[in-house]
Structures are given as structure tokens and as C-alpha cells.
Amino acid sequence: MNKFVTRILIPALIFSLAVTVAGCSARAYDSGYKRPGDTTPYCGSEPTQRPYRIDGKHYYPMASASGYVEKGRASWYGEQFHGRKTSNGETYDMYAMTAAHKTLPMNTWVRVENLDNGKAVTVRVNDRGPFVAGRIIDMSYTAAQAMGMVGPGTARVKVTALGKATAYSRIDHAPVDFTPVDYWKGNFSVQVGAFKMRTNADQYRVKLSRDYLNAHVVPYADDRGQFYRVRVGQFNNLNDAVTFSEKLSGREGVGQAFAVAEE
């Protein structure tokens, strides 16, 4: 058991599928470059890695995009979704260079090549989908237009994960350098509760601190309002945090617990 965790060993109870990675504090993201001259950065809630279910099917987001290459059929989505929330809390902009993917880590930049005409674009994953059989990625309108697939509606593509953008072009603000997105390494803890009132979160933290080390409160705000998330433990890899969350979930006074990445 990690030295930062509990002083009391408890049996594994319920396996929690809710592993949220980097899902608990607002920050500005890499700018998904838009039309020329528009350099407004994307901001929103943290990218979620939590497993989810659509039409009865479960999807499990990958913890790492390293080495990811996939071939399949791409589609695109535009005006009817323009202005709506994406899966990571951003507002969908049909003119931005973004895409939806079912399992790649949020904010992963990918190169998408149209195998029918050789045209390629670089887009950032900020949404989930497409949930249509045989399709592997949903492109924004502008990205689809650049690939020559707006008219046909779909195209055969090759998707190659590039990672998180670390440098941008001064000319068009497109990403030019990347680092792998990997959620298996870093600073992690286990989230055990969320409250609308800070006083309730603080009281819960004090209660947990009697049995667990590093009990702390993390403020978080999204379109629903202000929240205060309570966490315990400290780990240097996701696997240890998940293992502890499995043992902690369902314990009296805790309920569901899941691993999260810390800033």
C-alpha cells in the first residue's frame, strides 16, 4: 500500500469503472487553430477519461495515445451541432480544426489523411463519437472541407496520433511540435466526493483526514457552476491510484471513488 494512502488495509469491494483522468480543475487548453486571424484559445473543463455508455455499448478511453494508428472511415459534423457543448466541456466550433473520437485521450492532436485523395489535416480531439458503425472519427466542417470530404460526406482515412501540442506556427497558429499524451504517469489521487458548498467539502475532508493522508479539497467550475471536490492519497502512477480506488469504493462513508490526475 502506498505510504500516502490509508493507515488501514481494507479488502477490495467494488471495481469502479469511473477512472477520471485530468478531470477536476479548469485550465486553458492547446489552441485548436481556427480561421486565419482567430487565435482565441479553447478553455473548458478538464478532458474526461471516464468510461461511458452509448446505446448500450461501453467505451473505455485510452490512457495513452502513443503509437496509435488506425484506418477506417471518417465523417463530419457541422451546423446542427455548432455552439453546443463538446464532451470535454468546450463549445463546438464547426470552423475550428477539431474532431470527435470514441477513445483517444482528450486534446490529443491527430493527423488525418484522406486515402482517397491524399489530402491531410491536423486536428485536436475535443469530443466523443462518431457512434455510427464503421466510422472511426468525426471531423469538424472546416477540417472536412480541407480534406475534400464535405460533398461525399465520408472518406477512407488514416488517423495517426501526434500527442499534445507544444509549439505552434507563427503564421497560421497550427501546431508544429508535439509530446505524447500519456495518462499512466504523473501525480494522481482518488476523488471521493464533490459538493456545491465549500463548508460541506471542508467537513468531509476533516473526517477523511482521520484515516487517510493527503485529504484535500479542489475547487472546480464548469457550465453547471462551482464545485468542491474532495480527494485523498497521492500516487505517482495511475495504476496505483486505480488499485486504491477499487479498495476504497463502496466503503462505509465513502461511496464511489475513482482515480484522478492532479495538476
C-alpha positions in Angstrom: 0.0 0.0 0.0 1.3 3.4 -0.9 2.7 5.3 2.2 0.4 8.3 1.4 -2.7 6.3 1.4 -4.6 4.8 4.4 -3.2 3.5 7.6 -5.7 0.7 7.5 -5.8 -2.0 4.8 -9.2 -2.8 3.6 -10.5 -5.5 1.2 -11.3 -4.8 -2.4 -15.0 -4.1 -2.7 -16.3 -2.7 -5.9 -14.4 -2.2 -9.1 -15.0 1.4 -10.1 -15.1 2.0 -13.9 -15.2 5.7 -13.3 -11.5 6.5 -13.8 -11.4 10.2 -14.5 -8.0 11.4 -15.7 -7.3 15.2 -15.5 -11.0 15.8 -14.9 -11.0 18.1 -11.9 -9.8 21.6 -12.4 -10.4 24.2 -15.1 -7.5 25.3 -17.3 -6.8 26.7 -20.8 -6.1 24.1 -23.4 -4.0 24.0 -26.5 -5.5 26.3 -29.1 -7.3 24.4 -31.8 -6.4 26.7 -34.7 -9.4 28.3 -36.4 -9.9 30.6 -39.3 -6.9 32.8 -40.1 -6.6 35.6 -37.6 -8.6 33.9 -34.9 -6.2 32.8 -32.2 -8.7 32.6 -29.3 -7.6 29.7 -27.1 -10.0 26.9 -26.2 -10.9 26.8 -22.5 -13.2 24.4 -20.7 -13.5 21.6 -18.1 -10.7 19.1 -18.0 -10.7 16.3 -20.6 -12.6 13.3 -19.3 -11.2 9.8 -19.5 -14.2 8.3 -17.7 -15.7 5.2 -19.4 -19.1 5.8 -20.8 -22.0 4.0 -22.5 -23.9 4.9 -25.7 -26.9 2.9 -26.9 -26.0 0.1 -24.5 -22.3 -0.2 -25.6 -19.5 0.7 -23.2 -16.5 2.7 -24.4 -13.2 2.9 -22.4 -10.9 5.9 -23.3 -7.3 5.0 -23.8 -4.8 6.2 -21.2 -2.1 6.8 -23.8 -2.2 7.8 -27.4 1.4 6.8 -28.0 1.8 4.8 -31.2 -1.8 5.0 -32.1 -2.6 4.5 -35.9 -5.9 3.5 -37.3 -7.5 3.2 -40.7 -11.3 3.4 -41.3 -14.0 5.8 -42.5 -14.3 9.4 -41.4 -17.4 11.5 -41.3 -18.0 15.1 -40.3 -20.5 17.2 -38.3 -21.3 20.9 -38.7 -24.0 23.5 -38.3 -26.6 21.5 -36.3 -24.0 21.0 -33.6 -22.3 24.4 -33.8 -22.4 26.1 -30.4 -23.3 23.0 -28.4 -21.1 21.6 -25.7 -18.5 19.0 -26.6 -17.6 16.1 -24.4 -14.8 17.9 -22.7 -16.9 21.0 -21.9 -15.8 23.2 -24.8 -18.2 24.8 -27.2 -18.2 23.1 -30.6 -17.0 25.4 -33.4 -17.5 24.0 -36.8 -14.8 26.3 -38.1 -12.1 25.1 -35.7 -9.7 22.2 -36.5 -11.1 19.7 -34.2 -12.6 16.2 -34.2 -14.5 13.6 -32.2 -13.1 10.2 -31.4 -14.5 7.5 -29.3 -11.5 6.5 -27.2 -8.4 8.7 -27.8 -7.4 10.9 -24.8 -9.0 14.3 -25.0 -6.8 17.1 -26.5 -4.7 14.6 -28.5 -3.7 16.1 -31.8 -4.0 13.6 -34.7 -3.0 13.7 -38.4 -5.9 12.5 -40.6 -5.1 11.6 -44.2 -7.8 11.2 -46.8 -6.8 7.9 -48.5 -9.0 8.7 -51.5 -7.2 12.0 -52.5 -4.0 12.2 -50.3 -5.1 15.4 -48.5 -4.3 15.6 -44.8 -5.1 17.8 -41.9 -4.1 18.0 -38.2 -6.9 18.3 -35.7 -7.4 18.1 -32.0 -9.8 15.6 -30.3 -12.2 17.5 -28.1 -15.4 15.4 -28.4 -16.6 11.8 -28.4 -18.0 10.0 -31.4 -18.9 9.1 -34.1 -21.3 6.4 -32.8 -22.1 5.0 -36.3 -20.9 1.6 -37.3 -17.8 1.6 -39.5 -16.8 5.2 -38.7 -13.7 5.9 -36.6 -13.5 9.8 -36.4 -15.9 12.7 -36.9 -14.3 15.8 -38.4 -15.3 19.4 -37.9 -16.8 21.1 -41.0 -13.6 23.1 -41.8 -11.4 20.1 -41.3 -13.6 18.0 -43.6 -13.6 20.8 -46.2 -9.8 20.9 -46.2 -9.8 17.2 -46.8 -12.2 17.3 -49.6 -14.9 15.2 -48.0 -17.7 17.7 -47.3 -19.5 16.7 -50.5 -19.1 12.9 -50.3 -19.9 13.1 -46.5 -17.4 10.4 -45.6 -13.9 9.2 -46.7 -11.4 6.5 -46.1 -8.8 7.8 -43.8 -5.7 7.0 -41.8 -5.6 8.5 -38.3 -2.2 8.9 -36.6 -1.9 10.2 -33.0 0.7 13.0 -32.7 0.2 13.9 -29.0 -0.2 17.2 -27.1 0.9 20.3 -29.0 4.0 22.0 -27.5 4.7 24.6 -30.3 2.7 26.5 -32.9 3.4 28.2 -36.2 3.6 32.0 -36.1 1.9 32.2 -39.5 -1.3 30.2 -39.0 -1.0 29.1 -35.4 -1.2 25.4 -36.4 0.7 23.0 -34.1 4.2 22.1 -35.3 5.6 20.1 -32.4 4.1 17.5 -30.1 4.7 15.4 -27.0 3.0 12.1 -26.3 -0.2 12.1 -24.3 0.2 9.5 -21.6 -2.1 9.3 -18.5 -0.3 6.4 -16.9 2.5 8.5 -15.3 2.1 11.7 -13.3 0.6 12.8 -10.0 -2.6 11.1 -9.1 -5.1 10.9 -6.2 -8.5 9.4 -5.5 -11.7 11.5 -5.6 -14.3 10.5 -3.1 -16.9 13.3 -3.2 -18.0 16.6 -4.7 -20.0 19.4 -3.1 -21.7 22.6 -4.1 -20.9 24.2 -0.7 -17.3 24.7 0.4 -18.2 24.2 4.1 -19.5 20.7 3.4 -16.4 19.8 1.4 -14.2 21.0 4.2 -16.1 19.0 6.8 -15.8 15.9 4.7 -12.0 16.5 4.3 -11.6 16.8 8.0 -13.4 13.5 8.5 -11.4 11.7 5.9 -8.1 13.0 7.3 -8.6 10.9 10.4 -8.0 7.8 8.3 -6.3 8.9 5.1 -3.3 11.1 4.3 -3.4 14.0 1.9 -7.1 14.6 2.2 -7.7 17.8 0.3 -10.3 20.0 -1.5 -10.0 21.0 -5.1 -12.3 23.8 -6.4 -13.7 23.2 -9.9 -16.1 25.2 -12.1 -17.9 24.4 -15.3 -21.2 25.4 -17.0 -23.1 23.9 -14.1 -21.5 26.2 -11.5 -18.9 26.0 -8.8 -18.0 22.6 -7.1 -15.6 21.5 -4.4 -14.1 18.1 -5.0 -12.6 16.0 -2.1 -9.7 13.7 -2.7 -7.3 11.5 -0.7 -4.0 9.8 -1.3 -1.0 10.7 -3.5 0.4 8.4 -6.2 3.0 8.7 -9.0 1.2 6.4 -11.4 -2.4 5.8 -12.5 -2.3 2.1 -11.8 -1.7 2.5 -8.0 -4.4 5.2 -7.8 -6.9 2.9 -9.6 -6.0 0.0 -7.3 -6.6 2.1 -4.2 -9.9 3.5 -5.6 -11.1 -0.1 -6.1 -10.4 -0.9 -2.5 -12.0 2.3 -1.3 -15.2 2.3 -3.4 -18.2 1.2 -1.5 -16.6 1.6 1.9 -19.0 3.0 4.5 -18.9 6.8 4.5 -17.2 6.9 1.1 -19.4 5.6 -1.7 -17.9 5.6 -5.2 -14.2 6.5 -5.5 -12.2 7.0 -8.7 -8.7 7.9 -9.7 -7.9 11.4 -10.9 -4.8 13.2 -12.2 -3.6 16.2 -10.1 -2.2 19.4 -11.6 
